[in-house]
Amino acid sequence: MNQGIIFSDLCQWQAESNRLKFMAQQQGVNIPCYVGLQRMQQLSGKVFLEEQEILSLFEQWRFDFEDEAEALIEQECFNDSGEIELPESV
C-alpha cells in the first residue's frame, strides 16, 4: 500500500444517493470516495436494503474498494468536485 494515501476506518451510508462514503487522505488533503449500492450488491450477489447490512457488506470488501480508490487517486481520476467515484460495474 502506498503510505502517501491513508484511509480512515469511518464510512457513512448516504441513503439519498444510494452510495457509501469513505475517506482517503493524501498529503493532508481529505478525499471523499464513494461506492454505489449497486456495485456492492453486484459483488455480493445479494440485495441489501438495511443500513447495517450495507455497512457490513462494505467491511467485507473494504480492502478491495480502498485498493481501487487508491489507484484512481494515483491516476488523478477525480470528478469535478475533487472526489473519487468507484465505477458501478466490475
PyMOL Python script that loads the backbone (N, CA, C, O; Angstrom):
from pymol import cmd

cmd.read_pdbstr("""\
ATOM      1  N   MET A   1       0.841  -1.181   0.000  1.00  0.00           N
ATOM      2  CA  MET A   1       0.000   0.000   0.000  1.00  0.00           C
ATOM      3  C   MET A   1       0.885   1.243   0.000  1.00  0.00           C
ATOM      4  O   MET A   1       1.910   1.287   0.681  1.00  0.00           O
ATOM      5  N   ASN A   2       0.494   2.216  -0.742  1.00  0.00           N
ATOM      6  CA  ASN A   2       1.208   3.490  -0.809  1.00  0.00           C
ATOM      7  C   ASN A   2       0.987   4.249   0.494  1.00  0.00           C
ATOM      8  O   ASN A   2      -0.152   4.566   0.836  1.00  0.00           O
ATOM      9  N   GLN A   3       2.047   4.540   1.216  1.00  0.00           N
ATOM     10  CA  GLN A   3       1.912   5.238   2.501  1.00  0.00           C
ATOM     11  C   GLN A   3       1.501   6.696   2.322  1.00  0.00           C
ATOM     12  O   GLN A   3       1.149   7.359   3.298  1.00  0.00           O
ATOM     13  N   GLY A   4       1.539   7.205   1.092  1.00  0.00           N
ATOM     14  CA  GLY A   4       1.116   8.563   0.838  1.00  0.00           C
ATOM     15  C   GLY A   4      -0.394   8.710   0.850  1.00  0.00           C
ATOM     16  O   GLY A   4      -0.906   9.824   0.960  1.00  0.00           O
ATOM     17  N   ILE A   5      -1.119   7.596   0.738  1.00  0.00           N
ATOM     18  CA  ILE A   5      -2.578   7.605   0.766  1.00  0.00           C
ATOM     19  C   ILE A   5      -3.027   6.763   1.955  1.00  0.00           C
ATOM     20  O   ILE A   5      -2.688   5.586   2.069  1.00  0.00           O
ATOM     21  N   ILE A   6      -3.791   7.390   2.830  1.00  0.00           N
ATOM     22  CA  ILE A   6      -4.256   6.732   4.052  1.00  0.00           C
ATOM     23  C   ILE A   6      -5.783   6.735   4.042  1.00  0.00           C
ATOM     24  O   ILE A   6      -6.403   7.737   3.685  1.00  0.00           O
ATOM     25  N   PHE A   7      -6.381   5.623   4.431  1.00  0.00           N
ATOM     26  CA  PHE A   7      -7.837   5.526   4.521  1.00  0.00           C
ATOM     27  C   PHE A   7      -8.248   5.465   5.982  1.00  0.00           C
ATOM     28  O   PHE A   7      -7.643   4.747   6.778  1.00  0.00           O
ATOM     29  N   SER A   8      -9.273   6.220   6.327  1.00  0.00           N
ATOM     30  CA  SER A   8      -9.786   6.163   7.698  1.00  0.00           C
ATOM     31  C   SER A   8     -10.721   4.963   7.825  1.00  0.00           C
ATOM     32  O   SER A   8     -11.146   4.383   6.826  1.00  0.00           O
ATOM     33  N   ASP A   9     -11.032   4.606   9.054  1.00  0.00           N
ATOM     34  CA  ASP A   9     -11.952   3.497   9.304  1.00  0.00           C
ATOM     35  C   ASP A   9     -13.405   3.924   9.194  1.00  0.00           C
ATOM     36  O   ASP A   9     -14.299   3.078   9.190  1.00  0.00           O
ATOM     37  N   LEU A  10     -13.654   5.216   9.104  1.00  0.00           N
ATOM     38  CA  LEU A  10     -15.011   5.721   9.074  1.00  0.00           C
ATOM     39  C   LEU A  10     -15.640   5.556   7.696  1.00  0.00           C
ATOM     40  O   LEU A  10     -14.986   5.732   6.668  1.00  0.00           O
ATOM     41  N   CYS A  11     -16.910   5.218   7.702  1.00  0.00           N
ATOM     42  CA  CYS A  11     -17.685   5.180   6.466  1.00  0.00           C
ATOM     43  C   CYS A  11     -19.110   5.597   6.813  1.00  0.00           C
ATOM     44  O   CYS A  11     -19.552   5.457   7.953  1.00  0.00           O
ATOM     45  N   GLN A  12     -19.813   6.106   5.818  1.00  0.00           N
ATOM     46  CA  GLN A  12     -21.144   6.653   6.057  1.00  0.00           C
ATOM     47  C   GLN A  12     -22.048   6.281   4.890  1.00  0.00           C
ATOM     48  O   GLN A  12     -21.722   6.542   3.732  1.00  0.00           O
ATOM     49  N   TRP A  13     -23.181   5.673   5.203  1.00  0.00           N
ATOM     50  CA  TRP A  13     -24.172   5.343   4.192  1.00  0.00           C
ATOM     51  C   TRP A  13     -24.977   6.601   3.863  1.00  0.00           C
ATOM     52  O   TRP A  13     -25.446   7.296   4.764  1.00  0.00           O
ATOM     53  N   GLN A  14     -25.131   6.885   2.585  1.00  0.00           N
ATOM     54  CA  GLN A  14     -25.902   8.034   2.132  1.00  0.00           C
ATOM     55  C   GLN A  14     -27.115   7.525   1.359  1.00  0.00           C
ATOM     56  O   GLN A  14     -27.061   7.310   0.149  1.00  0.00           O
ATOM     57  N   ALA A  15     -28.202   7.342   2.088  1.00  0.00           N
ATOM     58  CA  ALA A  15     -29.409   6.732   1.523  1.00  0.00           C
ATOM     59  C   ALA A  15     -29.985   7.540   0.371  1.00  0.00           C
ATOM     60  O   ALA A  15     -30.495   6.970  -0.594  1.00  0.00           O
ATOM     61  N   GLU A  16     -29.906   8.873   0.463  1.00  0.00           N
ATOM     62  CA  GLU A  16     -30.494   9.713  -0.578  1.00  0.00           C
ATOM     63  C   GLU A  16     -29.832   9.524  -1.940  1.00  0.00           C
ATOM     64  O   GLU A  16     -30.463   9.764  -2.969  1.00  0.00           O
ATOM     65  N   SER A  17     -28.586   9.102  -1.959  1.00  0.00           N
ATOM     66  CA  SER A  17     -27.881   8.889  -3.229  1.00  0.00           C
ATOM     67  C   SER A  17     -27.488   7.426  -3.442  1.00  0.00           C
ATOM     68  O   SER A  17     -26.783   7.111  -4.400  1.00  0.00           O
ATOM     69  N   ASN A  18     -27.933   6.536  -2.565  1.00  0.00           N
ATOM     70  CA  ASN A  18     -27.639   5.103  -2.662  1.00  0.00           C
ATOM     71  C   ASN A  18     -26.157   4.811  -2.841  1.00  0.00           C
ATOM     72  O   ASN A  18     -25.754   4.048  -3.719  1.00  0.00           O
ATOM     73  N   ARG A  19     -25.363   5.435  -1.992  1.00  0.00           N
ATOM     74  CA  ARG A  19     -23.927   5.191  -2.054  1.00  0.00           C
ATOM     75  C   ARG A  19     -23.321   5.296  -0.664  1.00  0.00           C
ATOM     76  O   ARG A  19     -23.900   5.881   0.252  1.00  0.00           O
ATOM     77  N   LEU A  20     -22.152   4.719  -0.540  1.00  0.00           N
ATOM     78  CA  LEU A  20     -21.436   4.742   0.723  1.00  0.00           C
ATOM     79  C   LEU A  20     -20.198   5.616   0.555  1.00  0.00           C
ATOM     80  O   LEU A  20     -19.480   5.514  -0.440  1.00  0.00           O
ATOM     81  N   LYS A  21     -19.963   6.471   1.534  1.00  0.00           N
ATOM     82  CA  LYS A  21     -18.824   7.384   1.506  1.00  0.00           C
ATOM     83  C   LYS A  21     -17.752   6.870   2.454  1.00  0.00           C
ATOM     84  O   LYS A  21     -18.037   6.502   3.594  1.00  0.00           O
ATOM     85  N   PHE A  22     -16.516   6.848   1.969  1.00  0.00           N
ATOM     86  CA  PHE A  22     -15.379   6.560   2.829  1.00  0.00           C
ATOM     87  C   PHE A  22     -14.296   7.562   2.474  1.00  0.00           C
ATOM     88  O   PHE A  22     -14.301   8.121   1.377  1.00  0.00           O
ATOM     89  N   MET A  23     -13.379   7.791   3.380  1.00  0.00           N
ATOM     90  CA  MET A  23     -12.422   8.886   3.228  1.00  0.00           C
ATOM     91  C   MET A  23     -10.992   8.387   3.045  1.00  0.00           C
ATOM     92  O   MET A  23     -10.545   7.446   3.700  1.00  0.00           O
ATOM     93  N   ALA A  24     -10.302   9.050   2.137  1.00  0.00           N
ATOM     94  CA  ALA A  24      -8.871   8.854   1.941  1.00  0.00           C
ATOM     95  C   ALA A  24      -8.193  10.167   2.283  1.00  0.00           C
ATOM     96  O   ALA A  24      -8.820  11.226   2.265  1.00  0.00           O
ATOM     97  N   GLN A  25      -6.917  10.087   2.592  1.00  0.00           N
ATOM     98  CA  GLN A  25      -6.139  11.294   2.842  1.00  0.00           C
ATOM     99  C   GLN A  25      -4.811  11.153   2.116  1.00  0.00           C
ATOM    100  O   GLN A  25      -4.119  10.142   2.231  1.00  0.00           O
ATOM    101  N   GLN A  26      -4.473  12.206   1.357  1.00  0.00           N
ATOM    102  CA  GLN A  26      -3.200  12.229   0.638  1.00  0.00           C
ATOM    103  C   GLN A  26      -2.549  13.579   0.892  1.00  0.00           C
ATOM    104  O   GLN A  26      -3.124  14.621   0.577  1.00  0.00           O
ATOM    105  N   GLN A  27      -1.368  13.560   1.451  1.00  0.00           N
ATOM    106  CA  GLN A  27      -0.612  14.765   1.766  1.00  0.00           C
ATOM    107  C   GLN A  27      -1.460  15.772   2.552  1.00  0.00           C
ATOM    108  O   GLN A  27      -1.433  16.973   2.285  1.00  0.00           O
ATOM    109  N   GLY A  28      -2.205  15.255   3.518  1.00  0.00           N
ATOM    110  CA  GLY A  28      -3.013  16.099   4.395  1.00  0.00           C
ATOM    111  C   GLY A  28      -4.337  16.542   3.827  1.00  0.00           C
ATOM    112  O   GLY A  28      -5.090  17.240   4.506  1.00  0.00           O
ATOM    113  N   VAL A  29      -4.646  16.160   2.605  1.00  0.00           N
ATOM    114  CA  VAL A  29      -5.912  16.548   1.971  1.00  0.00           C
ATOM    115  C   VAL A  29      -6.891  15.386   2.061  1.00  0.00           C
ATOM    116  O   VAL A  29      -6.576  14.266   1.659  1.00  0.00           O
ATOM    117  N   ASN A  30      -8.083  15.660   2.594  1.00  0.00           N
ATOM    118  CA  ASN A  30      -9.131  14.646   2.668  1.00  0.00           C
ATOM    119  C   ASN A  30      -9.788  14.500   1.305  1.00  0.00           C
ATOM    120  O   ASN A  30     -10.130  15.487   0.654  1.00  0.00           O
ATOM    121  N   ILE A  31      -9.960  13.248   0.885  1.00  0.00           N
ATOM    122  CA  ILE A  31     -10.565  12.948  -0.407  1.00  0.00           C
ATOM    123  C   ILE A  31     -11.768  12.033  -0.172  1.00  0.00           C
ATOM    124  O   ILE A  31     -11.600  10.875   0.211  1.00  0.00           O
ATOM    125  N   PRO A  32     -12.983  12.548  -0.399  1.00  0.00           N
ATOM    126  CA  PRO A  32     -14.160  11.695  -0.291  1.00  0.00           C
ATOM    127  C   PRO A  32     -14.156  10.661  -1.418  1.00  0.00           C
ATOM    128  O   PRO A  32     -13.890  10.985  -2.576  1.00  0.00           O
ATOM    129  N   CYS A  33     -14.455   9.420  -1.060  1.00  0.00           N
ATOM    130  CA  CYS A  33     -14.541   8.329  -2.030  1.00  0.00           C
ATOM    131  C   CYS A  33     -15.918   7.696  -1.887  1.00  0.00           C
ATOM    132  O   CYS A  33     -16.454   7.603  -0.783  1.00  0.00           O
ATOM    133  N   TYR A  34     -16.485   7.264  -3.000  1.00  0.00           N
ATOM    134  CA  TYR A  34     -17.841   6.728  -2.989  1.00  0.00           C
ATOM    135  C   TYR A  34     -17.906   5.410  -3.741  1.00  0.00           C
ATOM    136  O   TYR A  34     -17.257   5.221  -4.769  1.00  0.00           O
ATOM    137  N   VAL A  35     -18.706   4.511  -3.199  1.00  0.00           N
ATOM    138  CA  VAL A  35     -19.046   3.270  -3.891  1.00  0.00           C
ATOM    139  C   VAL A  35     -20.562   3.129  -3.803  1.00  0.00           C
ATOM    140  O   VAL A  35     -21.156   3.293  -2.737  1.00  0.00           O
ATOM    141  N   GLY A  36     -21.174   2.821  -4.940  1.00  0.00           N
ATOM    142  CA  GLY A  36     -22.622   2.731  -5.009  1.00  0.00           C
ATOM    143  C   GLY A  36     -23.157   1.402  -4.504  1.00  0.00           C
ATOM    144  O   GLY A  36     -22.466   0.384  -4.512  1.00  0.00           O
ATOM    145  N   LEU A  37     -24.403   1.444  -4.067  1.00  0.00           N
ATOM    146  CA  LEU A  37     -25.073   0.231  -3.581  1.00  0.00           C
ATOM    147  C   LEU A  37     -25.130  -0.829  -4.673  1.00  0.00           C
ATOM    148  O   LEU A  37     -24.927  -2.013  -4.405  1.00  0.00           O
ATOM    149  N   GLN A  38     -25.404  -0.409  -5.892  1.00  0.00           N
ATOM    150  CA  GLN A  38     -25.485  -1.359  -6.998  1.00  0.00           C
ATOM    151  C   GLN A  38     -24.186  -2.149  -7.136  1.00  0.00           C
ATOM    152  O   GLN A  38     -24.214  -3.361  -7.351  1.00  0.00           O
ATOM    153  N   ARG A  39     -23.063  -1.473  -7.015  1.00  0.00           N
ATOM    154  CA  ARG A  39     -21.752  -2.136  -7.121  1.00  0.00           C
ATOM    155  C   ARG A  39     -21.564  -3.141  -5.997  1.00  0.00           C
ATOM    156  O   ARG A  39     -21.111  -4.261  -6.234  1.00  0.00           O
ATOM    157  N   MET A  40     -21.909  -2.751  -4.777  1.00  0.00           N
ATOM    158  CA  MET A  40     -21.737  -3.666  -3.639  1.00  0.00           C
ATOM    159  C   MET A  40     -22.639  -4.876  -3.779  1.00  0.00           C
ATOM    160  O   MET A  40     -22.228  -5.997  -3.477  1.00  0.00           O
ATOM    161  N   GLN A  41     -23.863  -4.661  -4.235  1.00  0.00           N
ATOM    162  CA  GLN A  41     -24.791  -5.782  -4.403  1.00  0.00           C
ATOM    163  C   GLN A  41     -24.337  -6.694  -5.541  1.00  0.00           C
ATOM    164  O   GLN A  41     -24.506  -7.912  -5.470  1.00  0.00           O
ATOM    165  N   GLN A  42     -23.766  -6.109  -6.580  1.00  0.00           N
ATOM    166  CA  GLN A  42     -23.261  -6.902  -7.691  1.00  0.00           C
ATOM    167  C   GLN A  42     -22.142  -7.831  -7.218  1.00  0.00           C
ATOM    168  O   GLN A  42     -22.104  -9.000  -7.602  1.00  0.00           O
ATOM    169  N   LEU A  43     -21.245  -7.323  -6.398  1.00  0.00           N
ATOM    170  CA  LEU A  43     -20.143  -8.136  -5.885  1.00  0.00           C
ATOM    171  C   LEU A  43     -20.630  -9.263  -4.980  1.00  0.00           C
ATOM    172  O   LEU A  43     -20.114 -10.380  -5.023  1.00  0.00           O
ATOM    173  N   SER A  44     -21.628  -8.952  -4.162  1.00  0.00           N
ATOM    174  CA  SER A  44     -22.097  -9.948  -3.198  1.00  0.00           C
ATOM    175  C   SER A  44     -23.104 -10.917  -3.798  1.00  0.00           C
ATOM    176  O   SER A  44     -23.264 -12.034  -3.307  1.00  0.00           O
ATOM    177  N   GLY A  45     -23.785 -10.492  -4.863  1.00  0.00           N
ATOM    178  CA  GLY A  45     -24.838 -11.330  -5.434  1.00  0.00           C
ATOM    179  C   GLY A  45     -26.113 -11.297  -4.624  1.00  0.00           C
ATOM    180  O   GLY A  45     -27.008 -12.114  -4.840  1.00  0.00           O
ATOM    181  N   LYS A  46     -26.210 -10.356  -3.686  1.00  0.00           N
ATOM    182  CA  LYS A  46     -27.385 -10.248  -2.822  1.00  0.00           C
ATOM    183  C   LYS A  46     -27.924  -8.826  -2.862  1.00  0.00           C
ATOM    184  O   LYS A  46     -27.211  -7.886  -3.213  1.00  0.00           O
ATOM    185  N   VAL A  47     -29.198  -8.686  -2.495  1.00  0.00           N
ATOM    186  CA  VAL A  47     -29.818  -7.366  -2.406  1.00  0.00           C
ATOM    187  C   VAL A  47     -29.887  -6.970  -0.937  1.00  0.00           C
ATOM    188  O   VAL A  47     -30.437  -7.700  -0.113  1.00  0.00           O
ATOM    189  N   PHE A  48     -29.326  -5.812  -0.616  1.00  0.00           N
ATOM    190  CA  PHE A  48     -29.332  -5.303   0.745  1.00  0.00           C
ATOM    191  C   PHE A  48     -30.066  -3.972   0.768  1.00  0.00           C
ATOM    192  O   PHE A  48     -29.874  -3.129  -0.109  1.00  0.00           O
ATOM    193  N   LEU A  49     -30.903  -3.792   1.773  1.00  0.00           N
ATOM    194  CA  LEU A  49     -31.647  -2.550   1.899  1.00  0.00           C
ATOM    195  C   LEU A  49     -31.434  -1.866   3.236  1.00  0.00           C
ATOM    196  O   LEU A  49     -31.577  -0.648   3.344  1.00  0.00           O
ATOM    197  N   GLU A  50     -31.095  -2.637   4.247  1.00  0.00           N
ATOM    198  CA  GLU A  50     -30.903  -2.074   5.583  1.00  0.00           C
ATOM    199  C   GLU A  50     -29.489  -1.511   5.713  1.00  0.00           C
ATOM    200  O   GLU A  50     -28.526  -2.107   5.229  1.00  0.00           O
ATOM    201  N   GLU A  51     -29.379  -0.368   6.367  1.00  0.00           N
ATOM    202  CA  GLU A  51     -28.089   0.304   6.505  1.00  0.00           C
ATOM    203  C   GLU A  51     -27.033  -0.595   7.136  1.00  0.00           C
ATOM    204  O   GLU A  51     -25.890  -0.614   6.679  1.00  0.00           O
ATOM    205  N   GLN A  52     -27.389  -1.329   8.164  1.00  0.00           N
ATOM    206  CA  GLN A  52     -26.409  -2.175   8.847  1.00  0.00           C
ATOM    207  C   GLN A  52     -25.882  -3.271   7.924  1.00  0.00           C
ATOM    208  O   GLN A  52     -24.697  -3.603   7.966  1.00  0.00           O
ATOM    209  N   GLU A  53     -26.753  -3.828   7.096  1.00  0.00           N
ATOM    210  CA  GLU A  53     -26.323  -4.851   6.132  1.00  0.00           C
ATOM    211  C   GLU A  53     -25.354  -4.238   5.104  1.00  0.00           C
ATOM    212  O   GLU A  53     -24.356  -4.856   4.734  1.00  0.00           O
ATOM    213  N   ILE A  54     -25.662  -3.033   4.661  1.00  0.00           N
ATOM    214  CA  ILE A  54     -24.819  -2.352   3.681  1.00  0.00           C
ATOM    215  C   ILE A  54     -23.440  -2.064   4.274  1.00  0.00           C
ATOM    216  O   ILE A  54     -22.422  -2.272   3.615  1.00  0.00           O
ATOM    217  N   LEU A  55     -23.409  -1.586   5.514  1.00  0.00           N
ATOM    218  CA  LEU A  55     -22.127  -1.308   6.180  1.00  0.00           C
ATOM    219  C   LEU A  55     -21.312  -2.590   6.360  1.00  0.00           C
ATOM    220  O   LEU A  55     -20.094  -2.587   6.179  1.00  0.00           O
ATOM    221  N   SER A  56     -21.981  -3.675   6.714  1.00  0.00           N
ATOM    222  CA  SER A  56     -21.289  -4.962   6.871  1.00  0.00           C
ATOM    223  C   SER A  56     -20.728  -5.446   5.538  1.00  0.00           C
ATOM    224  O   SER A  56     -19.616  -5.970   5.472  1.00  0.00           O
ATOM    225  N   LEU A  57     -21.503  -5.265   4.488  1.00  0.00           N
ATOM    226  CA  LEU A  57     -21.043  -5.656   3.162  1.00  0.00           C
ATOM    227  C   LEU A  57     -19.809  -4.844   2.754  1.00  0.00           C
ATOM    228  O   LEU A  57     -18.853  -5.388   2.202  1.00  0.00           O
ATOM    229  N   PHE A  58     -19.842  -3.539   3.032  1.00  0.00           N
ATOM    230  CA  PHE A  58     -18.681  -2.702   2.724  1.00  0.00           C
ATOM    231  C   PHE A  58     -17.445  -3.208   3.458  1.00  0.00           C
ATOM    232  O   PHE A  58     -16.361  -3.277   2.879  1.00  0.00           O
ATOM    233  N   GLU A  59     -17.603  -3.559   4.720  1.00  0.00           N
ATOM    234  CA  GLU A  59     -16.462  -4.042   5.509  1.00  0.00           C
ATOM    235  C   GLU A  59     -15.866  -5.308   4.906  1.00  0.00           C
ATOM    236  O   GLU A  59     -14.653  -5.507   4.959  1.00  0.00           O
ATOM    237  N   GLN A  60     -16.710  -6.167   4.333  1.00  0.00           N
ATOM    238  CA  GLN A  60     -16.211  -7.400   3.715  1.00  0.00           C
ATOM    239  C   GLN A  60     -15.339  -7.102   2.496  1.00  0.00           C
ATOM    240  O   GLN A  60     -14.406  -7.849   2.202  1.00  0.00           O
ATOM    241  N   TRP A  61     -15.636  -6.027   1.795  1.00  0.00           N
ATOM    242  CA  TRP A  61     -14.945  -5.679   0.562  1.00  0.00           C
ATOM    243  C   TRP A  61     -14.061  -4.444   0.716  1.00  0.00           C
ATOM    244  O   TRP A  61     -13.513  -3.947  -0.268  1.00  0.00           O
ATOM    245  N   ARG A  62     -13.923  -3.952   1.933  1.00  0.00           N
ATOM    246  CA  ARG A  62     -13.232  -2.681   2.188  1.00  0.00           C
ATOM    247  C   ARG A  62     -11.866  -2.588   1.505  1.00  0.00           C
ATOM    248  O   ARG A  62     -11.584  -1.600   0.827  1.00  0.00           O
ATOM    249  N   PHE A  63     -11.022  -3.596   1.675  1.00  0.00           N
ATOM    250  CA  PHE A  63      -9.667  -3.511   1.131  1.00  0.00           C
ATOM    251  C   PHE A  63      -9.674  -3.457  -0.391  1.00  0.00           C
ATOM    252  O   PHE A  63      -8.831  -2.789  -0.991  1.00  0.00           O
ATOM    253  N   ASP A  64     -10.611  -4.149  -1.018  1.00  0.00           N
ATOM    254  CA  ASP A  64     -10.720  -4.092  -2.474  1.00  0.00           C
ATOM    255  C   ASP A  64     -11.140  -2.695  -2.924  1.00  0.00           C
ATOM    256  O   ASP A  64     -10.583  -2.155  -3.879  1.00  0.00           O
ATOM    257  N   PHE A  65     -12.126  -2.109  -2.233  1.00  0.00           N
ATOM    258  CA  PHE A  65     -12.571  -0.759  -2.568  1.00  0.00           C
ATOM    259  C   PHE A  65     -11.458   0.259  -2.329  1.00  0.00           C
ATOM    260  O   PHE A  65     -11.266   1.170  -3.134  1.00  0.00           O
ATOM    261  N   GLU A  66     -10.731   0.110  -1.235  1.00  0.00           N
ATOM    262  CA  GLU A  66      -9.627   1.028  -0.936  1.00  0.00           C
ATOM    263  C   GLU A  66      -8.518   0.907  -1.973  1.00  0.00           C
ATOM    264  O   GLU A  66      -7.956   1.917  -2.396  1.00  0.00           O
ATOM    265  N   ASP A  67      -8.196  -0.314  -2.388  1.00  0.00           N
ATOM    266  CA  ASP A  67      -7.175  -0.504  -3.421  1.00  0.00           C
ATOM    267  C   ASP A  67      -7.594   0.166  -4.721  1.00  0.00           C
ATOM    268  O   ASP A  67      -6.784   0.814  -5.383  1.00  0.00           O
ATOM    269  N   GLU A  68      -8.853   0.009  -5.079  1.00  0.00           N
ATOM    270  CA  GLU A  68      -9.356   0.615  -6.305  1.00  0.00           C
ATOM    271  C   GLU A  68      -9.351   2.138  -6.204  1.00  0.00           C
ATOM    272  O   GLU A  68      -8.947   2.826  -7.142  1.00  0.00           O
ATOM    273  N   ALA A  69      -9.798   2.660  -5.068  1.00  0.00           N
ATOM    274  CA  ALA A  69      -9.804   4.112  -4.859  1.00  0.00           C
ATOM    275  C   ALA A  69      -8.375   4.652  -4.896  1.00  0.00           C
ATOM    276  O   ALA A  69      -8.126   5.710  -5.474  1.00  0.00           O
ATOM    277  N   GLU A  70      -7.445   3.936  -4.286  1.00  0.00           N
ATOM    278  CA  GLU A  70      -6.039   4.362  -4.290  1.00  0.00           C
ATOM    279  C   GLU A  70      -5.514   4.469  -5.719  1.00  0.00           C
ATOM    280  O   GLU A  70      -4.837   5.438  -6.061  1.00  0.00           O
ATOM    281  N   ALA A  71      -5.820   3.483  -6.548  1.00  0.00           N
ATOM    282  CA  ALA A  71      -5.375   3.515  -7.940  1.00  0.00           C
ATOM    283  C   ALA A  71      -5.982   4.705  -8.676  1.00  0.00           C
ATOM    284  O   ALA A  71      -5.302   5.361  -9.464  1.00  0.00           O
ATOM    285  N   LEU A  72      -7.259   4.984  -8.421  1.00  0.00           N
ATOM    286  CA  LEU A  72      -7.916   6.119  -9.074  1.00  0.00           C
ATOM    287  C   LEU A  72      -7.322   7.451  -8.605  1.00  0.00           C
ATOM    288  O   LEU A  72      -7.190   8.386  -9.394  1.00  0.00           O
ATOM    289  N   ILE A  73      -6.967   7.534  -7.328  1.00  0.00           N
ATOM    290  CA  ILE A  73      -6.327   8.746  -6.804  1.00  0.00           C
ATOM    291  C   ILE A  73      -4.972   8.938  -7.474  1.00  0.00           C
ATOM    292  O   ILE A  73      -4.645  10.041  -7.911  1.00  0.00           O
ATOM    293  N   GLU A  74      -4.189   7.877  -7.557  1.00  0.00           N
ATOM    294  CA  GLU A  74      -2.869   7.959  -8.176  1.00  0.00           C
ATOM    295  C   GLU A  74      -2.959   8.356  -9.645  1.00  0.00           C
ATOM    296  O   GLU A  74      -2.059   9.010 -10.172  1.00  0.00           O
ATOM    297  N   GLN A  75      -4.053   7.959 -10.310  1.00  0.00           N
ATOM    298  CA  GLN A  75      -4.266   8.311 -11.714  1.00  0.00           C
ATOM    299  C   GLN A  75      -4.961   9.671 -11.856  1.00  0.00           C
ATOM    300  O   GLN A  75      -5.228  10.137 -12.964  1.00  0.00           O
ATOM    301  N   GLU A  76      -5.245  10.295 -10.704  1.00  0.00           N
ATOM    302  CA  GLU A  76      -5.919  11.591 -10.657  1.00  0.00           C
ATOM    303  C   GLU A  76      -7.270  11.570 -11.372  1.00  0.00           C
ATOM    304  O   GLU A  76      -7.592  12.478 -12.138  1.00  0.00           O
ATOM    305  N   CYS A  77      -8.048  10.530 -11.115  1.00  0.00           N
ATOM    306  CA  CYS A  77      -9.374  10.359 -11.720  1.00  0.00           C
ATOM    307  C   CYS A  77     -10.458  10.978 -10.838  1.00  0.00           C
ATOM    308  O   CYS A  77     -11.429  10.310 -10.484  1.00  0.00           O
ATOM    309  N   PHE A  78     -10.295  12.226 -10.492  1.00  0.00           N
ATOM    310  CA  PHE A  78     -11.250  12.915  -9.627  1.00  0.00           C
ATOM    311  C   PHE A  78     -12.426  13.428 -10.457  1.00  0.00           C
ATOM    312  O   PHE A  78     -12.267  13.760 -11.632  1.00  0.00           O
ATOM    313  N   ASN A  79     -13.610  13.491  -9.836  1.00  0.00           N
ATOM    314  CA  ASN A  79     -14.736  14.121 -10.514  1.00  0.00           C
ATOM    315  C   ASN A  79     -14.588  15.637 -10.378  1.00  0.00           C
ATOM    316  O   ASN A  79     -13.595  16.116  -9.832  1.00  0.00           O
ATOM    317  N   ASP A  80     -15.560  16.384 -10.868  1.00  0.00           N
ATOM    318  CA  ASP A  80     -15.479  17.852 -10.852  1.00  0.00           C
ATOM    319  C   ASP A  80     -15.426  18.436  -9.442  1.00  0.00           C
ATOM    320  O   ASP A  80     -14.996  19.574  -9.255  1.00  0.00           O
ATOM    321  N   SER A  81     -15.864  17.655  -8.447  1.00  0.00           N
ATOM    322  CA  SER A  81     -15.858  18.115  -7.059  1.00  0.00           C
ATOM    323  C   SER A  81     -14.619  17.662  -6.301  1.00  0.00           C
ATOM    324  O   SER A  81     -14.514  17.901  -5.098  1.00  0.00           O
ATOM    325  N   GLY A  82     -13.676  17.012  -6.983  1.00  0.00           N
ATOM    326  CA  GLY A  82     -12.460  16.537  -6.330  1.00  0.00           C
ATOM    327  C   GLY A  82     -12.663  15.239  -5.561  1.00  0.00           C
ATOM    328  O   GLY A  82     -11.902  14.934  -4.643  1.00  0.00           O
ATOM    329  N   GLU A  83     -13.676  14.479  -5.928  1.00  0.00           N
ATOM    330  CA  GLU A  83     -13.999  13.211  -5.253  1.00  0.00           C
ATOM    331  C   GLU A  83     -13.657  12.038  -6.157  1.00  0.00           C
ATOM    332  O   GLU A  83     -13.464  12.187  -7.364  1.00  0.00           O
ATOM    333  N   ILE A  84     -13.589  10.872  -5.536  1.00  0.00           N
ATOM    334  CA  ILE A  84     -13.354   9.631  -6.278  1.00  0.00           C
ATOM    335  C   ILE A  84     -14.645   8.825  -6.238  1.00  0.00           C
ATOM    336  O   ILE A  84     -15.209   8.576  -5.173  1.00  0.00           O
ATOM    337  N   GLU A  85     -15.097   8.427  -7.411  1.00  0.00           N
ATOM    338  CA  GLU A  85     -16.301   7.599  -7.519  1.00  0.00           C
ATOM    339  C   GLU A  85     -15.910   6.282  -8.175  1.00  0.00           C
ATOM    340  O   GLU A  85     -15.475   6.257  -9.326  1.00  0.00           O
ATOM    341  N   LEU A  86     -16.070   5.184  -7.431  1.00  0.00           N
ATOM    342  CA  LEU A  86     -15.781   3.882  -7.996  1.00  0.00           C
ATOM    343  C   LEU A  86     -16.847   3.558  -9.036  1.00  0.00           C
ATOM    344  O   LEU A  86     -18.020   3.867  -8.827  1.00  0.00           O
ATOM    345  N   PRO A  87     -16.462   2.942 -10.150  1.00  0.00           N
ATOM    346  CA  PRO A  87     -17.440   2.603 -11.196  1.00  0.00           C
ATOM    347  C   PRO A  87     -18.513   1.672 -10.654  1.00  0.00           C
ATOM    348  O   PRO A  87     -18.271   0.894  -9.731  1.00  0.00           O
ATOM    349  N   GLU A  88     -19.702   1.762 -11.241  1.00  0.00           N
ATOM    350  CA  GLU A  88     -20.833   0.950 -10.785  1.00  0.00           C
ATOM    351  C   GLU A  88     -20.681  -0.523 -11.120  1.00  0.00           C
ATOM    352  O   GLU A  88     -21.238  -1.372 -10.424  1.00  0.00           O
ATOM    353  N   SER A  89     -19.939  -0.844 -12.173  1.00  0.00           N
ATOM    354  CA  SER A  89     -19.803  -2.257 -12.523  1.00  0.00           C
ATOM    355  C   SER A  89     -18.339  -2.666 -12.448  1.00  0.00           C
ATOM    356  O   SER A  89     -17.423  -1.857 -12.595  1.00  0.00           O
ATOM    357  N   VAL A  90     -18.168  -3.948 -12.214  1.00  0.00           N
ATOM    358  CA  VAL A  90     -16.824  -4.511 -12.048  1.00  0.00           C
ATOM    359  C   VAL A  90     -16.232  -4.836 -13.388  1.00  0.00           C
ATOM    360  O   VAL A  90     -15.103  -5.320 -13.463  1.00  0.00           O
TER     361      VAL A  90
END
""", "prot")
cmd.dss("prot")
cmd.show_as("cartoon", "prot")
cmd.util.cbc("prot")
cmd.orient("prot")
